[in-house]
Amino acid sequence: METKPVKKSKKVILTVSALAVLFAVYIINGINEHTVIPDHIHSIDDKAPEERTDEDNIIILERTIQNEPDNVQAMIEVSELYIKTDDKKSAKKILEKALAIDPYNKIAGERLKQLD
């Protein structure tokens, strides 16, 4: 006994495929948009260190941490800038991350205690 293959409408297949591709692009774009600090921030990179604002230095250090996720020293430095700019929530979050990498780091531990 022969069975005939089920014919699917080309329009339905095309529509489902297009929706799947659009959804994938939407998800990937959303992830990239919220997790990547662009390397093309030349206005900051071109400034002399003494001309940079605290916000500029935060961006540079966050980019360093993005590229070197285990860089505890950069985390401590950016936490100091967060404290200086009165963003204690971000400072606490980055110090906790630093201590997760290096639980015996005295500087990170002391700074975190000061924030609590």
N, C-alpha and C positions, 0 to 999 in steps of 0.2 A: 504494500500500500504506500503510495507516494503522498508526501505532504507538500503543499504549496507554500513557499515562503510568504510571510506576511509583508505586504507592501506598505511602506510608510510614506506619507506625503513628504515630498522634498521641501515644501514650505515649512512644515513642522520641524524637520531636522535642522534646516537652516536657521529658523527662529531660535530654537533651543541652543544651537551652537553659538549664535551671535550673543544671546543673553549670557551664556557661560563665559565667553571671552570678555564681554563688558564688565561682568561681575568681577572677574579676575583682575582686570585692569583697575577697577575701582578699589579693590582691596589692596593691591600692591601700591597704588598711588597714595592711599590713605596711610599705609604703614610708612612709606618713605617720607611723606610730608611731615610726619610727627616724630620721626626718630633720627633724622639726619641733619647735622649742622653743615651747611654747604662749605666747601673748600674755597669758594670764589669770593669770600668776603675780603677783597683786596684793600678796601679802605682801612680796615683794621690792621692787616698784615703790613701795609706800607707805612704805618705810623711808627715813629720812634717810640721805644718803651716808655719814656717819660711823658709822651704826649697821649698815651692811651688812658681812657677812663676806666673805672672799675668795671663797668658793663662790658667794655671791650675785652678786658682781661678775663672776665668770666667766660665770654664766648670762646676765646682762645684756649682756655683751660678745659672747657667742656669739649671742645674739638679734640684736644689732646687725650682726654679720657675716652672719648668715642673711639679713637684710633688705638689707644693703649688701655684697655679696660681694667688692667691690674695695677695701674699707676697710682699708688696710694699717696705719693707726695703731691701729685697734681690735685687729688681729691682734697687733701688737707689745705692746699693753697686756695682752691676755689671755695672751700667752706669758710675760710677767713674773709674772702670777699663777700660771700653771702651774708655773713654776720655784719660786716661793715656796711653793707647796703640794706640792712634790716630785713633780710629774707631768711629768717631763722628756720623756717620749715625746710627750705632747700638745703641749708647748712646741715641740719640734723639728718636729713635723708642721705646726703653724700657721705657724712661721717659714719653712719651705720653701714653703708656700702663698703667704706674703707676698712672698718673693723671686721666685716665679714671676710674680707680678703686677708687681713693681718690683725687677728684678734688681740695681739700683744702690743700693738702700736700705742705707746703712751700718749703721744700728742693727740691723736684722734680720740682716745678714751677720755682724756681730760677736757677737750673741747666739747665733747658730747655731754659730759657731766655738767658743764657750765650752762648748756642750753636747757637742761631739764629743770 
